[in-house]
Amino acid sequence: MIRRLLPEERGMALGLAIIVVVIVGVMGAGLLTFVATDLEAVVAVNRGEQAFELAEAGIEVAKAHLANDSSPSDWSSGELRMAGMAEGSVTVSVDYDDESKSFEAVSTGQYRETSRKIEATFSVSEGAPKLLSWREFMSEARENIVNKS
């Protein structure tokens, strides 16, 4: 009986090798999908950071504008492009609030399809702007991500 089983075992190594190759392939495909998704998330975070840094630079532009001209009038920078950064831009506006006697600066940084918006409130005394408050507005895409998690 033992002699009868030995000839039937021919080809078992090939069958096992095929099964191992299929299992390794499925595991590799799963890992590749995970890595690709993770890479997309990292790219999105990096773009958001770039847009935030542009918006932050816009607030500094508004602060410099207020240091040079603190007259109670509204001002807008239009679209500004940073040197050495072809894909990013920032737009800054400064509005004067008669009631609180303060300036509200709104800066929107745009990097590729990602944007970040910062609002800062300044008071100006003796030609020096003083930061009173600061906040970042969430974009709709970020709110959706935060609400889902």
SEMARVO-448146 format. One line per field, with one value per residue: residue in three letters; x, y, z negated of N, C-alpha, C in turn. Coordinates in steps of 0.001 Angstrom, whole numbers, m for minus. Layout:
SEMARVO-448146
r	[ALA_...]
n.px	[X_...]
n.py	[Y_...]
n.pz	[Z_...]
ca.px	[X_...]
ca.py	[Y_...]
ca.pz	[Z_...]
c.px	[X_...]
c.py	[Y_...]
c.pz	[Z_...]
***
This chain:
SEMARVO-448146
r	[MET_ILE_ARG_ARG_LEU_LEU_PRO_GLU_GLU_ARG_GLY_MET_ALA_LEU_GLY_LEU_ALA_ILE_ILE_VAL_VAL_VAL_ILE_VAL_GLY_VAL_MET_GLY_ALA_GLY_LEU_LEU_THR_PHE_VAL_ALA_THR_ASP_LEU_GLU_ALA_VAL_VAL_ALA_VAL_ASN_ARG_GLY_GLU_GLN_ALA_PHE_GLU_LEU_ALA_GLU_ALA_GLY_ILE_GLU_VAL_ALA_LYS_ALA_HIS_LEU_ALA_ASN_ASP_SER_SER_PRO_SER_ASP_TRP_SER_SER_GLY_GLU_LEU_ARG_MET_ALA_GLY_MET_ALA_GLU_GLY_SER_VAL_THR_VAL_SER_VAL_ASP_TYR_ASP_ASP_GLU_SER_LYS_SER_PHE_GLU_ALA_VAL_SER_THR_GLY_GLN_TYR_ARG_GLU_THR_SER_ARG_LYS_ILE_GLU_ALA_THR_PHE_SER_VAL_SER_GLU_GLY_ALA_PRO_LYS_LEU_LEU_SER_TRP_ARG_GLU_PHE_MET_SER_GLU_ALA_ARG_GLU_ASN_ILE_VAL_ASN_LYS_SER]
n.px	[811_1970_3801_2129_1190_3447_4125_1963_2513_3998_4597_3598_5250_5276_2594_2398_4247_2946_713_1981_3124_805_m331_1683_1594_m1009_m738_1280_m61_m2002_m369_783_m1463_m2060_278_144_m2201_m1441_656_m731_m2136_m38_963_m1235_m1285_1184_738_m1271_180_1973_164_m843_1482_1882_m419_143_2407_1157_m251_1884_2646_440_791_3214_2320_512_2317_3630_1554_m949_m3439_m6979_m8222_m9482_m7659_m6230_m4196_m4234_m3370_m555_2649_5107_8638_10505_8613_6600_4011_2402_324_m834_m3447_m4286_m6258_m7093_m9158_m10715_m12153_m14461_m15867_m14426_m12009_m9908_m7879_m8708_m7199_m7257_m6013_m5410_m3946_m2871_m2056_m1440_m4290_m5108_m6158_m5684_m6919_m6417_m7306_m6574_m6477_m5543_m4264_m3152_m673_1235_2462_3131_2024_m54_m734_m3919_m5779_m6010_m6826_m7394_m9221_m11097_m11004_m13636_m13081_m11230_m12850_m14683_m13000_m12151_m14617_m15367_m13542]
n.py	[m1187_1223_1539_2135_4735_6340_6701_8336_10785_12307_15438_16953_18898_20876_21654_22663_24751_26448_27180_28566_30695_32009_32793_34510_36446_37537_38619_40493_42200_43258_44637_46502_48037_49154_50691_52499_53940_55084_56693_58564_59877_61063_62824_64547_65699_67025_68907_70390_71476_73093_74941_76071_77287_79219_80782_81670_83205_85185_86506_87649_89438_91148_92179_93560_95439_96879_97980_99777_101362_102369_103448_103753_102089_99875_97147_95207_92572_91325_88578_86960_85686_83461_83702_81306_79353_77903_76820_77782_80232_83251_85138_88185_90130_93140_94497_97249_97574_99646_99649_98075_99197_97899_95899_93476_90807_88656_85783_83690_80802_79021_75963_74014_72049_72491_74484_76848_78859_81725_83826_86856_89205_92510_95162_98529_100459_103304_102847_100172_97008_94885_91597_90408_88296_85029_82611_79517_78667_75822_73981_72750_70144_69259_69412_67401_65165_65241_64969_62404_60759]
n.pz	[0_m744_1280_3344_2866_3160_5991_6671_5594_7222_8759_6711_5585_7545_7482_4839_5046_6851_5328_3219_4665_5550_3081_2076_4093_3771_1204_1741_3540_1844_25_1762_2454_m44_m510_1636_1018_m1411_m531_1042_m987_m2416_m485_m233_m2802_m2784_m742_m1972_m4113_m2696_m1563_m3919_m4956_m2989_m3397_m5968_m5440_m4013_m6040_m7347_m5344_m5417_m7987_m7647_m5777_m7383_m9195_m7585_m6552_m8341_m8013_m8375_m6189_m3687_m2185_418_1562_3976_6132_4948_5739_4588_4604_6351_6093_8050_8160_6138_4473_2860_1413_m26_m2199_m3876_m6244_m7839_m11016_m12267_m14677_m16597_m16276_m14972_m12758_m10356_m8965_m6225_m4889_m2174_m1280_1541_2866_5512_5808_3242_514_m2148_m4766_m6709_m9375_m10882_m13544_m14076_m16093_m15879_m17207_m17588_m15120_m15128_m14447_m16387_m17195_m17817_m17661_m16156_m13719_m12012_m9168_m8323_m5319_m3156_m2309_m4245_m6529_m5951_m6025_m8711_m10019_m9227_m10449]
ca.px	[0_2861_4382_1124_1079_4639_4035_910_3007_4709_3934_3158_6103_4794_1320_2697_4920_1915_m82_2813_3237_m487_m470_2618_1070_m2151_m202_1989_m1052_m2578_633_914_m2633_m1874_1348_m345_m3146_m659_1397_m1679_m2422_1150_1002_m2288_m833_2257_117_m1943_1204_2460_m880_m883_2653_1617_m1394_862_3245_240_m511_3089_2559_m543_1425_4169_1533_5_3444_3948_386_m1998_m4647_m8149_m8841_m9366_m6546_m6146_m2920_m4349_m2695_896_3388_6367_9816_10962_7484_5787_2652_1696_m14_m1529_m4241_m4438_m7078_m7100_m10340_m10724_m13409_m14633_m16393_m13370_m10783_m8878_m7771_m8877_m6468_m7640_m5014_m5737_m2831_m3306_m982_m2131_m5738_m5332_m6083_m5830_m7309_m6130_m7831_m5873_m6939_m4430_m4426_m1925_m387_2554_3011_3505_859_m38_m1666_m4925_m6319_m5578_m7476_m7368_m10494_m10977_m11643_m14693_m12483_m10669_m13955_m15225_m12048_m12192_m15908_m15438_m12675]
ca.py	[0_2373_1685_2664_6172_7054_7194_9355_12037_13057_16694_17675_20078_21893_22139_23498_25972_27311_27714_29555_31870_32710_33433_35635_37465_38202_39444_41612_43129_43961_45571_47570_48900_49890_51675_53540_54768_55833_57711_59625_60639_61870_63906_65501_66424_67939_70032_71217_72228_74148_75970_76755_78158_80365_81631_82290_84256_86272_87266_88473_90532_92091_92844_94524_96525_97716_98716_100879_102215_101936_104248_102878_101834_98476_96888_93835_92366_90597_87283_87050_84439_83430_83424_79924_78447_78124_76315_78322_81650_83704_86352_88802_91338_93766_95342_97988_97491_100901_99387_97615_99932_96911_95460_92036_90330_87319_85292_82374_80176_78019_75142_73081_72107_72605_75854_77071_80248_82200_85156_87443_90539_93336_96567_99249_101609_103887_102271_98763_96133_93901_90508_90224_86938_84313_81313_78905_78135_74526_73870_71741_68809_68890_69165_66082_64164_65268_64453_60976_59981]
ca.pz	[0_m780_2610_4244_2618_3607_7360_6790_5043_8254_9114_5521_5410_8484_6944_3674_5520_7443_4214_2530_5540_5515_1764_2032_5010_3137_115_2361_4075_699_m476_2745_2293_m1303_m326_2548_265_m2385_213_1391_m2203_m2715_501_m599_m3999_m2369_m18_m2978_m4829_m1797_m1483_m5217_m5042_m2122_m4092_m7079_m4846_m3675_m7273_m7557_m4364_m5963_m9140_m7083_m5190_m8479_m9777_m6664_m6325_m9266_m7843_m8455_m4891_m3281_m1271_924_2238_5230_6030_4800_5980_3859_5432_6306_5867_9245_8064_4983_4454_1657_1560_m1344_m2282_m5205_m6423_m9107_m11753_m13005_m16012_m17506_m15919_m14674_m11373_m10159_m7783_m5778_m3947_m1614_m570_2515_3427_6413_5575_1804_6_m3580_m5018_m8053_m9705_m12027_m13930_m14565_m16473_m15548_m18064_m17313_m13895_m15289_m14537_m17471_m16910_m18866_m17554_m14969_m13573_m10687_m8715_m7662_m4018_m3173_m2176_m5549_m7444_m5638_m6515_m10167_m10461_m8951_m11355]
c.px	[860_3467_3392_992_2279_4544_2988_1363_3816_3907_3444_3980_5645_3484_1522_3364_3911_1071_700_2933_1940_m657_444_2140_m89_m1672_526_1031_m1708_m1628_799_m253_m2503_m847_883_m1312_m2411_120_489_m2000_m1255_1248_m42_m1893_247_1701_m597_m962_1760_1448_m970_293_2497_632_m740_1773_2386_m106_686_3123_1578_47_2423_3442_1018_1117_3804_2796_m755_m3243_m5862_m8869_m8613_m8267_m6588_m4867_m3075_m3629_m1188_1518_4715_7511_10242_9856_6468_4323_1844_1399_m741_m2269_m4524_m5374_m7065_m8293_m10268_m12108_m13528_m15044_m15284_m12047_m9616_m8924_m7930_m8196_m6917_m6673_m5400_m4548_m3352_m2076_m1623_m3617_m6091_m5227_m6282_m6089_m7054_m6718_m7103_m6413_m5773_m4954_m3097_m1791_1056_3247_3401_2246_1032_m1123_m2611_m5508_m5928_m6344_m7384_m8766_m10251_m11651_m12700_m14115_m11906_m11754_m14546_m14318_m12113_m13496_m16033_m14623_m13104]
c.py	[1258_2594_2313_4193_6948_7507_8298_10716_12834_14310_17491_18951_21201_22494_23050_24805_26947_27956_28798_30828_32671_33441_34644_36766_38235_39108_40666_42649_43928_44991_46761_48554_49758_50996_52813_54483_55647_56963_58868_60494_61552_63053_64965_66326_67429_69140_70964_72053_73361_75291_76755_77716_79388_81325_82368_83417_85455_87124_88163_89649_91583_92868_93894_95704_97466_98510_99912_101865_101717_102811_103319_102733_100369_98329_95437_93696_91875_89268_87481_85684_84543_83074_81978_78913_78670_77764_76903_79795_81976_84995_86892_89996_91828_94705_96005_97893_98733_100652_98995_98344_98979_96543_93937_91655_88901_86914_83887_81880_79067_77286_74002_73163_72280_74061_75856_78562_80577_83596_85648_88843_91279_94655_97239_100433_102027_103205_100810_97909_95098_92870_90320_88809_86348_83005_80837_78387_76801_74600_72775_70341_68353_68618_67788_64988_64086_64663_62952_60169_60067]
c.pz	[0_601_3583_4081_3154_5055_7519_6253_6066_8623_7913_5304_6333_7978_5746_4082_6112_6330_3470_3364_5522_4182_1651_2946_4418_2002_675_2917_2952_131_467_2641_1043_m1145_581_1833_m744_m1702_608_176_m2565_m1758_162_m1821_m3623_m1610_m975_m3771_m3978_m1717_m2784_m5355_m4150_m2794_m5257_m6574_m4451_m4879_m7593_m6577_m4881_m7135_m8658_m6454_m6280_m9151_m8908_m6512_m7206_m9174_m7805_m7116_m4537_m2242_m825_1734_3660_5056_5998_5057_5250_4801_5249_6086_6980_9045_6916_5130_3153_1987_165_m1232_m3721_m5253_m7790_m9728_m12631_m14459_m16997_m17282_m15671_m13194_m11325_m8851_m7478_m4677_m3490_m813_321_3037_4186_6135_4103_1372_m1505_m3783_m6476_m8211_m10955_m12275_m14575_m15103_m16147_m16496_m17810_m16131_m13988_m15402_m15648_m17175_m18089_m18850_m16211_m14908_m12137_m10382_m8045_m6304_m4104_m3104_m3511_m6561_m7207_m6167_m8025_m10671_m10239_m9927_m12789]
***
